[in-house]
Amino acid sequence: MSDESAKFDAGVRKILSVSHDELVRREEEWKRKRATKTKPGPKPKTSPAEASKDHERI
């Protein structure tokens, strides 16, 4: 068996060793953490036409 296939097999075994219940619990925890983070607001929209109008006012 090559080194790459051994690494792949080890990775698959590690992933499959985690129970479904544990995966669900981790995902719910991740979603709770993600939901509490503040989300950035919308960026102000400026078109080139509006930018030139603002420049003319000065």
N, C-alpha and C positions, 0 to 999 in steps of 0.2 A: 504494500500500500504506500502511495506517495505521501509526502509531507502535507501537501494541500488537502488531500482527501482525509487524512487523519485529523487535521484542524477542522475541516467541515463536519466530520462525524462527531467530534468533541463538542462543537457548537450546537449541533442539532440535539445531542443528548442533554446538553445543559438547558436548552429551551424547553424540551419535552419533560424535563424533570420537575418543572413548576406546574402545580395543579391548576385546573381551570378556576377553582374558587380563589386561589391566590392571584391569578391574573385579573379576575374581575375586581377583587379588592384593590389591587394596585391601580387599575384603570379609574375606579371611582375616586380614589385618593388624588390621582393626577388631575381629574376633572374638577374636583373641589379646589385644588390649589390654583388651577388655571382660571377658574371663575372668579376668584377673589382678586386677581391682578387687575389693575386699572387699565382700561383700554384707551388708546390715544384717540382724541377727537378728530373730526374731519379736517383736512387741510383746507386752508382758504383757497378758493378758486379764483384765479386771475387769468384772464385771457390777454393776449398781446394787445388787443384793442383797448381794453380797460387800462392796461399799464401805460399806454401812450397818452390816454386822456388824463391820467393822474400826473404824468410828466408835464403836460401842457398847462395844468393848473398852477404849477410852481413858478 
